[in-house]
């Protein structure tokens, strides 16, 4: 299968492209800076306008990963950047797809479970409507998905992902760093739900969505066993042999977020999401439990 990956230069994109290449697929990465050599072919684009790169979409599956990292301060300028870095490339891809003689066979549109905002105790599946805010989470995600609505594709999957645990991802590195620095206690109340996923299962879900013609619409890419923040931090402490971890009260999270130039809502909000569709499809998780997933990484 030929697969075009837009936004494949990030940590998750590199893992997905490597996995697909190892399984014999032809992978083309749309990039603003062409890289030389390697098993993946890079094609330049500006992420805003249709150009010669559009020909690569003919007969190819598409994985749309475009977007700046959300780990930044929730200022109006940053929210605008996060939105435009997702919406503009998606619109360019949609316009390019509309010029093809045949629809894109499958369009895998990446999204995020943050689209549900701060959801409290409710268990959320694919039928749950998106939240109205906060703007840096639900607002950005809604705009991203809306930009991909009605594209010229025979099949479209919107993959709303949880926190992907992998050694090379910023989220896991930050969590492990806090534990190593002695700050591995609960964050805020510690009761916020965390929807997480091991990288191996993330790659398996991507492969299933690309290959299974029965999969379409919204799919939750998350473990069947979400945990509370306090359990997440305790699991990391055990894996990293740090028996003691100082808690981080909510006011300190806000202060620390200023110093680290991040969004305090990333640590103080939560969602209890479950992969209802994957379970109905019979998808088998390699790491359904957090303890096993963290141990495999550390």
C-alpha positions as CSV (number, residue, x, y, z in Angstrom):
1,X,0.0,0.0,0.0
2,X,1.2,3.5,-0.7
3,X,0.7,5.8,2.3
4,X,1.2,9.6,2.3
5,X,1.9,11.0,5.8
6,X,1.4,14.7,6.4
7,X,3.2,15.9,9.5
8,X,5.4,12.8,9.7
9,X,8.5,14.6,11.1
10,X,7.4,14.6,14.8
11,X,8.0,11.9,17.3
12,X,4.8,10.1,16.7
13,X,5.0,10.6,12.9
14,X,8.5,9.1,12.8
15,X,7.3,6.0,14.7
16,X,4.3,5.5,12.5
17,X,6.3,5.9,9.2
18,X,9.0,3.5,10.5
19,X,6.4,0.9,11.4
20,X,4.7,1.1,8.1
21,X,7.9,0.9,6.1
22,X,9.0,-2.1,8.1
23,X,5.8,-3.9,7.1
24,X,6.5,-3.3,3.4
25,X,4.4,-0.2,2.7
26,X,5.6,2.6,0.4
27,X,5.6,5.7,2.6
28,X,5.8,9.3,1.3
29,X,6.2,12.1,3.9
30,X,5.0,15.6,3.1
31,X,7.5,18.0,4.7
32,X,8.6,21.6,4.6
33,X,12.2,20.4,4.6
34,X,13.2,17.5,2.4
35,X,15.4,14.9,4.0
36,X,17.9,12.9,2.0
37,X,18.3,9.2,2.1
38,X,16.4,6.6,4.2
39,X,13.6,4.3,3.4
40,X,11.0,7.1,3.4
41,X,10.6,9.4,0.4
42,X,10.1,13.1,1.4
43,X,8.2,15.5,-0.8
44,X,8.2,19.2,-0.1
45,X,5.0,21.2,0.5
46,X,4.2,24.5,2.3
47,X,1.3,23.1,4.3
48,X,-1.1,25.8,2.9
49,X,-1.4,25.6,-0.8
50,X,-1.9,22.9,-3.4
51,X,1.2,22.1,-5.4
52,X,2.9,19.3,-7.3
53,X,2.9,17.3,-4.1
54,X,-0.9,16.7,-4.7
55,X,-0.1,14.0,-7.3
56,X,1.3,11.8,-4.5
57,X,-2.3,11.4,-3.2
58,X,-3.5,9.5,-6.3
59,X,-4.4,6.0,-5.2
60,X,-2.7,6.5,-1.8
61,X,-3.9,6.2,1.8
62,X,-3.5,9.4,3.8
63,X,-2.4,9.9,7.4
64,X,-2.9,13.5,8.6
65,X,-0.8,14.2,11.6
66,X,-0.2,18.0,11.0
67,X,0.0,20.3,14.0
68,X,2.3,22.1,16.4
69,X,2.8,20.6,19.9
70,X,0.1,21.6,22.4
71,X,2.6,21.9,25.2
72,X,2.7,25.7,25.4
73,X,1.1,28.6,27.2
74,X,-2.7,29.1,26.5
75,X,-2.3,32.6,25.1
76,X,-4.5,33.8,22.2
77,X,-1.4,33.8,20.0
78,X,-0.6,30.2,20.8
79,X,-4.2,29.0,20.4
80,X,-4.2,30.7,17.0
81,X,-1.0,28.9,16.1
82,X,-2.2,25.5,17.3
83,X,-5.4,26.0,15.3
84,X,-3.8,27.2,12.1
85,X,-1.0,24.6,12.1
86,X,-3.8,22.0,11.9
87,X,-6.5,23.6,9.9
88,X,-4.4,25.1,7.1
89,X,-2.6,21.8,6.1
90,X,-5.9,19.9,6.4
91,X,-7.7,22.3,4.1
92,X,-4.8,22.1,1.6
93,X,-5.0,18.3,1.7
94,X,-8.8,18.4,1.3
95,X,-8.4,20.7,-1.7
96,X,-5.8,18.5,-3.3
97,X,-8.0,15.4,-2.8
98,X,-10.9,17.1,-4.5
99,X,-8.8,17.4,-7.7
100,X,-8.1,13.7,-8.0
101,X,-9.9,11.5,-10.5
102,X,-10.8,9.1,-7.7
103,X,-11.3,9.7,-4.0
104,X,-8.5,8.9,-1.5
105,X,-9.1,5.3,-0.5
106,X,-8.7,6.0,3.2
107,X,-8.1,9.2,5.1
108,X,-6.8,8.7,8.6
109,X,-7.4,12.0,10.4
110,X,-5.5,12.3,13.7
111,X,-7.3,14.1,16.5
112,X,-7.3,14.0,20.3
113,X,-9.4,13.0,23.3
114,X,-8.9,16.5,24.6
115,X,-11.8,17.4,22.4
116,X,-14.0,16.4,25.4
117,X,-12.4,19.0,27.6
118,X,-12.5,18.4,31.4
119,X,-15.1,15.6,31.6
120,X,-15.0,14.7,35.3
121,X,-16.2,11.2,36.2
122,X,-18.3,10.4,33.1
123,X,-17.1,7.4,31.0
124,X,-16.8,8.6,27.4
125,X,-17.0,6.6,24.2
126,X,-17.2,7.5,20.5
127,X,-20.8,8.6,20.8
128,X,-20.0,11.4,23.3
129,X,-20.3,14.9,21.8
130,X,-17.3,17.2,22.0
131,X,-17.1,19.9,24.7
132,X,-17.2,23.6,24.1
133,X,-13.8,24.3,25.8
134,X,-11.2,25.0,27.0
135,X,-10.1,26.6,23.7
136,X,-6.6,25.2,23.7
137,X,-7.9,21.7,24.0
138,X,-11.5,21.2,22.8
139,X,-11.5,24.3,20.6
140,X,-8.4,23.4,18.7
141,X,-9.5,19.8,18.3
142,X,-12.9,20.7,17.0
143,X,-11.5,23.1,14.4
144,X,-9.1,20.3,13.3
145,X,-11.8,17.8,12.8
146,X,-14.2,20.2,11.1
147,X,-11.5,21.1,8.6
148,X,-11.5,17.4,7.5
149,X,-15.3,17.1,7.2
150,X,-16.6,16.1,3.8
151,X,-13.2,15.4,2.2
152,X,-13.0,13.4,-1.0
153,X,-12.3,10.0,0.5
154,X,-13.9,6.6,0.1
155,X,-13.4,6.1,3.8
156,X,-12.4,8.4,6.7
157,X,-11.4,7.5,10.2
158,X,-11.0,10.2,12.9
159,X,-8.6,8.8,15.4
160,X,-9.0,10.6,18.8
161,X,-5.9,9.6,20.7
162,X,-5.1,9.6,24.4
163,X,-1.6,10.3,25.9
164,X,0.8,8.0,23.9
165,X,3.4,6.6,26.1
166,X,6.7,6.2,24.3
167,X,10.3,6.9,25.3
168,X,10.6,9.6,22.6
169,X,7.4,11.5,23.2
170,X,7.5,14.8,25.1
171,X,4.6,13.8,27.3
172,X,6.3,10.7,28.7
173,X,9.7,12.4,29.0
174,X,8.1,15.2,31.1
175,X,6.3,12.8,33.4
176,X,9.4,10.6,33.9
177,X,11.4,13.8,34.5
178,X,9.1,15.0,37.2
179,X,9.4,11.6,39.0
180,X,13.2,11.6,38.7
181,X,13.3,15.1,40.2
182,X,11.3,14.0,43.2
183,X,8.0,15.6,42.1
184,X,6.3,12.3,41.3
185,X,3.3,12.7,43.6
186,X,-0.2,13.4,42.6
187,X,-1.0,16.5,40.6
188,X,-3.7,18.7,42.0
189,X,-6.3,16.4,43.6
190,X,-4.9,13.4,41.8
191,X,-8.4,12.3,40.9
192,X,-8.3,13.4,37.3
193,X,-8.7,10.6,34.8
194,X,-5.9,9.9,32.4
195,X,-6.6,8.2,29.1
196,X,-3.3,6.6,27.9
197,X,-1.9,4.2,25.3
198,X,1.3,2.4,24.8
199,X,3.1,3.2,21.5
200,X,2.9,-0.4,20.3
201,X,-0.9,-0.4,20.6
202,X,-1.0,3.0,18.9
203,X,0.9,1.6,15.9
204,X,-1.4,-1.5,15.8
205,X,-4.5,0.7,15.8
206,X,-3.1,2.8,12.9
207,X,-2.5,-0.3,10.9
208,X,-6.0,-1.7,11.7
209,X,-7.6,1.6,10.6
210,X,-5.7,1.7,7.4
211,X,-6.4,-1.9,6.4
212,X,-9.9,-2.7,7.7
213,X,-12.5,-1.4,5.2
214,X,-15.2,-1.7,7.8
215,X,-13.6,1.0,10.0
216,X,-14.9,4.5,9.5
217,X,-15.9,7.5,11.7
218,X,-14.6,8.3,15.1
219,X,-12.4,5.8,16.9
220,X,-10.9,6.2,20.3
221,X,-7.2,5.3,20.4
222,X,-6.8,4.7,24.1
223,X,-6.2,1.8,26.5
224,X,-9.4,0.1,27.9
225,X,-8.2,0.9,31.4
226,X,-7.9,4.7,32.0
227,X,-6.4,5.6,35.4
228,X,-6.5,8.5,37.8
229,X,-3.6,10.8,37.9
230,X,-2.5,9.6,41.4
231,X,-2.3,6.0,40.0
232,X,-0.3,7.1,37.0
233,X,2.3,8.9,39.1
234,X,2.5,6.0,41.6
235,X,3.1,3.6,38.7
236,X,5.9,5.7,37.3
237,X,7.5,6.0,40.8
238,X,7.6,2.2,41.2
239,X,9.0,1.7,37.7
240,X,11.7,4.4,38.3
241,X,12.5,3.2,41.9
242,X,11.4,6.5,43.5
243,X,9.4,5.5,46.5
244,X,8.7,9.1,47.5
245,X,7.3,11.8,45.3
246,X,6.2,15.3,46.4
247,X,2.6,16.2,45.4
248,X,2.1,19.3,43.2
249,X,-0.9,21.3,44.5
250,X,-3.0,23.1,41.9
251,X,-1.6,26.6,42.7
252,X,1.9,25.3,42.2
253,X,0.9,23.7,38.9
254,X,-0.1,27.2,37.7
255,X,3.2,28.7,38.8
256,X,5.2,25.9,37.3
257,X,3.3,26.2,34.0
258,X,4.5,29.7,33.7
259,X,8.1,28.7,34.2
260,X,7.9,25.7,31.9
261,X,5.8,27.7,29.3
262,X,3.1,25.1,29.3
263,X,-0.7,24.9,29.8
264,X,-1.7,24.1,33.4
265,X,-4.9,22.5,32.1
266,X,-2.8,19.7,30.6
267,X,-2.1,18.5,34.2
268,X,-5.3,19.6,36.0
269,X,-8.0,18.3,33.6
270,X,-8.9,14.7,32.7
271,X,-11.1,12.4,30.6
272,X,-12.2,8.9,31.3
273,X,-12.3,7.6,27.7
274,X,-12.7,4.0,26.6
275,X,-12.1,2.4,23.2
276,X,-15.7,1.1,22.7
277,X,-15.4,0.6,18.9
278,X,-12.0,-1.1,19.1
279,X,-13.4,-3.5,21.7
280,X,-16.4,-4.3,19.5
281,X,-14.0,-4.9,16.6
282,X,-12.1,-7.4,18.7
283,X,-8.8,-5.4,18.8
284,X,-6.3,-7.0,21.1
285,X,-4.2,-4.6,23.1
286,X,-0.6,-5.7,23.8
287,X,-0.5,-3.5,26.9
288,X,-4.0,-3.0,28.3
289,X,-2.7,-2.3,31.9
290,X,-0.6,0.7,32.8
291,X,1.9,-1.2,35.0
292,X,2.9,-3.5,32.1
293,X,3.0,-0.6,29.6
294,X,5.3,1.5,31.8
295,X,7.5,-1.5,32.7
296,X,8.0,-2.2,29.0
297,X,9.2,1.4,28.4
298,X,11.5,1.7,31.4
